[in-house]
Amino acid sequence: MKCRTKSILLWIFAVLFMTGIAIYQRLTGPTHPVRGKVNIENNVIKYKLLTSYGGDDDATLSFEVPDESIEGKFIYRRFKSHDEWSEVPMQRDGKTLISKIPHQPPAGKIIYEIILTKNNKNYSLTEEPVIIRFKGGVPDYVLIPHILFMFLAMVFSLRTGFEALIKGHNTFNYTRITLFALLIGGLILGPIIQKFAFGAFWTGWPLGHDLTDNKTIVAFIFWLIAFINLYKNKEKRGWALVASIVLLAIYLIPHSVLGSEIDYTAVGE
C-alpha cells in the first residue's frame, strides 16, 4: 500500500473512531436526558427528563399526554440537602403535562421523579429518581471553539498513535499539534467554560475533585512529556503512543462524571 493511501486511511479511521467516542460520551454521560416510555391503560407516553440545564430560569419538563384523565405529580428536593420532599401537581396545557424544576445556583442539583396517575393508580416514570444539575449559560463563542479544539486534539492524538506504531516521520509534528490543541481546548477554553457554567475556573485537584479538570491535566502532562522526549530524540515514538493511549482511556470516561456540585448540607442550607 502506498504511503499516501495508508496515511489517508489512517486519517479517516481516526476521524470515524473519534466520532464514535464523541457519540459514546454524549450517550453515557450524566448530562444525557433520561428517555423512555410508559404504558398507562393502552396510552403509550414518551418522556424526556432533563439531567442538565443552563440558564437563569426554571427548567421546564413537558411531555404529551393526550388522555386528560391522566394527571401528573412532580416530586422533588434539593440534592445533598436536609430538605423534605415537595410535591407539586403538573399543569395541563391541552395534550401536554408541564412542570417547572426550581432554578438553582450553578452546580446546584435537584433530585426528582414524575408520577402519573389514572383511576387512583400511580405510575412512576423511572425506577429511581432523576438528578438534574443547573449551570450558568456558556456563550457559543467559547463553547464552539472548545469543542472543535478538543475534537481536533483527539483526532490528532489517535493519528499520532498510529504514526508512532508505523514508525512514521510525522510523529513529532502530530504530537506538537495534539499538545497545542489540548492546551487551547482543555487548559485555556476549558476553565473559561467552567467559570461561565459553575463560577470557578478550576475545580479539579488540588481545589476539588472535578474529574473533567483532573483528566484534562493528566492528558496534557502525558502529551507534554511525549513532546519533550520527541523534541530531544525523534526516535522516541513510544512516548507518543503512550500519550495517545492515555488520552483515549480518558475520553472513554463519560463526560461530567464527578462534576461540580453544591453540598447544601455543608453550606448552611
C-alpha positions as CSV (number, residue, x, y, z in Angstrom):
1,M,0.0,0.0,0.0
2,K,1.3,3.4,-0.9
3,C,2.3,5.7,1.9
4,R,-0.2,8.4,0.8
5,T,-3.1,5.9,0.7
6,K,-2.1,4.5,4.0
7,S,-2.0,8.0,5.6
8,I,-5.4,8.9,4.2
9,L,-6.9,5.7,5.5
10,L,-5.4,6.3,8.9
11,W,-6.9,9.8,9.0
12,I,-10.3,8.5,8.0
13,F,-10.1,5.9,10.7
14,A,-9.0,8.4,13.3
15,V,-11.9,10.8,12.5
16,L,-14.5,7.9,12.4
17,F,-13.2,6.5,15.7
18,M,-13.3,9.9,17.4
19,T,-16.8,10.4,16.1
20,G,-17.8,7.2,17.7
21,I,-16.2,8.1,21.0
22,A,-17.9,11.5,20.9
23,I,-21.3,9.8,20.5
24,Y,-20.5,7.4,23.3
25,Q,-19.6,10.3,25.6
26,R,-22.8,12.0,24.7
27,L,-25.0,9.0,25.4
28,T,-23.3,7.7,28.6
29,G,-22.6,10.9,30.5
30,P,-24.7,12.1,33.5
31,T,-25.9,15.1,31.5
32,H,-27.7,12.9,28.9
33,P,-31.5,13.2,29.3
34,V,-33.4,10.2,30.7
35,R,-35.7,9.0,27.9
36,G,-38.3,6.3,27.9
37,K,-42.0,5.5,27.6
38,V,-44.7,4.2,29.9
39,N,-47.9,2.4,29.1
40,I,-50.9,3.5,31.1
41,E,-54.1,1.6,30.1
42,N,-53.1,1.5,26.4
43,N,-51.8,5.1,26.5
44,V,-48.2,5.0,25.5
45,I,-46.5,8.1,26.8
46,K,-43.0,9.0,25.8
47,Y,-40.9,11.3,28.0
48,K,-37.6,13.0,28.3
49,L,-36.4,14.0,31.8
50,L,-33.7,16.7,32.0
51,T,-30.4,16.0,33.8
52,S,-28.7,19.3,33.0
53,Y,-29.9,22.8,32.5
54,G,-28.1,26.1,31.7
55,G,-29.8,29.4,32.2
56,D,-31.2,31.8,34.8
57,D,-34.8,30.5,34.9
58,D,-36.6,27.3,36.0
59,A,-36.1,24.2,33.9
60,T,-39.3,23.0,32.1
61,L,-40.4,19.4,31.9
62,S,-43.1,18.7,29.4
63,F,-44.4,15.7,27.5
64,E,-47.5,14.8,25.6
65,V,-50.3,13.0,27.5
66,P,-53.5,13.2,25.3
67,D,-55.7,11.3,27.9
68,E,-56.9,14.2,30.1
69,S,-57.9,11.7,32.8
70,I,-54.2,11.1,33.4
71,E,-52.7,13.5,36.0
72,G,-49.1,14.1,37.0
73,K,-47.2,14.9,40.1
74,F,-43.7,16.4,40.3
75,I,-41.9,15.3,43.5
76,Y,-38.5,16.8,44.3
77,R,-36.0,18.1,46.8
78,R,-32.5,19.7,46.6
79,F,-29.8,17.0,46.2
80,K,-27.4,16.7,49.2
81,S,-29.7,18.6,51.5
82,H,-31.9,18.0,54.5
83,D,-35.0,19.2,52.6
84,E,-38.2,17.3,52.9
85,W,-39.7,16.0,49.6
86,S,-42.1,18.5,48.0
87,E,-45.0,17.5,45.8
88,V,-46.4,19.8,43.0
89,P,-49.2,18.9,40.6
90,M,-48.2,19.1,37.0
91,Q,-50.1,21.6,34.9
92,R,-52.0,20.6,31.8
93,D,-51.9,22.7,28.6
94,G,-54.0,20.8,26.1
95,K,-52.4,17.5,25.5
96,T,-49.3,18.4,27.4
97,L,-48.4,18.0,31.1
98,I,-45.9,20.6,32.3
99,S,-43.9,21.1,35.4
100,K,-41.1,23.6,36.4
101,I,-38.0,22.5,38.2
102,P,-37.0,25.3,40.6
103,H,-33.9,27.1,39.5
104,Q,-30.7,26.5,41.5
105,P,-27.4,28.4,41.5
106,P,-24.6,27.0,39.3
107,A,-23.7,23.4,40.4
108,G,-26.9,23.1,42.4
109,K,-28.8,19.9,41.9
110,I,-32.4,18.8,42.3
111,I,-33.4,15.2,42.7
112,Y,-36.9,14.4,41.3
113,E,-39.4,12.0,40.0
114,I,-42.6,12.2,38.0
115,I,-45.6,10.1,38.9
116,L,-48.6,9.8,36.6
117,T,-52.0,8.9,38.0
118,K,-55.1,7.3,36.4
119,N,-58.0,5.8,38.2
120,N,-56.2,6.2,41.5
121,K,-53.3,4.1,40.3
122,N,-49.8,5.6,40.3
123,Y,-47.2,5.1,37.6
124,S,-43.6,6.3,38.2
125,L,-41.8,7.1,35.0
126,T,-38.4,5.9,36.4
127,E,-37.3,3.2,38.8
128,E,-35.0,5.7,40.6
129,P,-35.3,9.4,41.0
130,V,-33.5,11.6,38.4
131,I,-30.9,14.2,39.3
132,I,-30.6,17.5,37.3
133,R,-27.6,19.8,37.7
134,F,-28.0,23.5,37.0
135,K,-25.3,25.6,35.4
136,G,-24.8,29.1,34.0
137,G,-25.1,29.8,30.3
138,V,-22.0,29.3,28.2
139,P,-21.7,31.6,25.2
140,D,-21.3,29.9,21.8
141,Y,-18.2,31.9,21.1
142,V,-16.4,30.0,23.9
143,L,-18.2,26.7,23.7
144,I,-17.8,26.0,19.9
145,P,-14.0,26.6,19.8
146,H,-13.7,24.5,22.9
147,I,-15.5,21.6,21.3
148,L,-13.6,22.0,18.0
149,F,-10.2,22.1,19.7
150,M,-11.0,19.1,21.9
151,F,-12.2,17.1,18.9
152,L,-9.0,18.2,17.0
153,A,-6.9,17.1,19.9
154,M,-8.4,13.6,20.0
155,V,-8.2,13.1,16.2
156,F,-4.6,14.1,16.1
157,S,-3.9,12.0,19.3
158,L,-5.2,8.9,17.6
159,R,-3.4,9.7,14.3
160,T,-0.2,10.3,16.2
161,G,-0.5,7.0,17.9
162,F,-1.0,5.3,14.5
163,E,2.0,7.2,13.2
164,A,4.1,6.0,16.1
165,L,3.1,2.4,15.5
166,I,4.1,2.5,11.9
167,K,7.3,4.5,12.8
168,G,6.2,7.4,10.6
169,H,8.3,10.5,10.3
170,N,5.4,12.8,11.2
171,T,5.1,11.6,14.8
172,F,6.8,14.7,16.3
173,N,4.8,17.1,14.2
174,Y,1.5,15.4,15.1
175,T,2.5,15.4,18.7
176,R,3.1,19.2,18.6
177,I,-0.3,19.8,17.1
178,T,-2.0,17.5,19.6
179,L,-0.4,19.3,22.5
180,F,-1.3,22.7,21.1
181,A,-5.0,21.7,20.6
182,L,-5.2,20.2,24.1
183,L,-3.7,23.3,25.6
184,I,-6.1,25.7,23.9
185,G,-9.2,23.5,24.1
186,G,-8.6,21.9,27.5
187,L,-6.5,24.2,29.6
188,I,-7.5,27.6,28.3
189,L,-11.0,27.4,27.0
190,G,-12.0,24.6,29.4
191,P,-11.5,26.7,32.5
192,I,-13.3,29.6,30.9
193,I,-16.3,27.4,30.2
194,Q,-16.1,26.1,33.8
195,K,-16.2,29.7,35.0
196,F,-19.3,30.6,33.0
197,A,-21.1,27.3,33.9
198,F,-20.1,26.9,37.6
199,G,-18.5,30.1,38.8
200,A,-14.9,28.8,39.1
201,F,-12.0,28.4,36.6
202,W,-10.7,25.2,38.2
203,T,-12.4,22.7,40.5
204,G,-10.0,19.8,40.0
205,W,-7.0,18.8,42.1
206,P,-6.0,20.3,44.5
207,L,-9.0,22.5,44.8
208,G,-11.7,19.9,44.2
209,H,-12.5,16.5,42.7
210,D,-13.9,17.5,39.3
211,L,-13.0,14.6,37.1
212,T,-13.1,16.6,33.9
213,D,-10.5,19.0,35.1
214,N,-8.3,16.2,36.5
215,K,-8.4,14.1,33.4
216,T,-7.6,17.1,31.2
217,I,-4.4,18.0,33.2
218,V,-3.3,14.3,33.2
219,A,-3.7,14.1,29.5
220,F,-1.8,17.3,28.9
221,I,1.1,16.2,31.2
222,F,1.5,12.9,29.2
223,W,1.5,14.8,25.9
224,L,3.9,17.3,27.3
225,I,6.3,14.5,28.3
226,A,5.9,13.0,24.8
227,F,6.7,16.3,23.2
228,I,9.8,16.9,25.3
229,N,11.2,13.5,24.6
230,L,10.5,13.6,20.9
231,Y,12.0,17.1,20.7
232,K,15.2,15.7,22.2
233,N,15.1,12.5,20.1
234,K,12.7,11.9,17.2
235,E,13.1,8.2,17.6
236,K,11.3,8.1,21.0
237,R,8.0,7.5,19.4
238,G,6.8,5.2,22.2
239,W,6.1,8.3,24.3
240,A,3.6,9.5,21.8
241,L,1.9,6.1,21.7
242,V,1.6,6.0,25.5
243,A,0.2,9.6,25.5
244,S,-2.3,8.6,22.8
245,I,-3.5,5.5,24.8
246,V,-3.8,7.7,27.9
247,L,-6.0,10.3,26.2
248,L,-8.1,7.5,24.6
249,A,-8.7,5.9,28.0
250,I,-9.6,9.3,29.4
251,Y,-12.1,10.0,26.6
252,L,-13.8,6.7,27.4
253,I,-14.7,8.1,30.8
254,P,-18.2,9.6,30.4
255,H,-18.1,13.4,30.3
256,S,-19.0,15.3,33.5
257,V,-18.7,12.4,35.9
258,L,-17.8,13.7,39.4
259,G,-18.6,17.2,38.2
260,S,-19.0,20.3,40.3
261,E,-22.0,20.2,42.7
262,I,-23.2,22.1,45.7
263,D,-23.5,20.2,49.0
264,Y,-26.3,22.1,50.7
265,T,-25.7,20.3,53.9
266,A,-22.3,21.9,54.1
267,V,-23.2,25.5,53.2
268,G,-25.8,26.2,55.8
269,E,-28.7,25.2,53.5
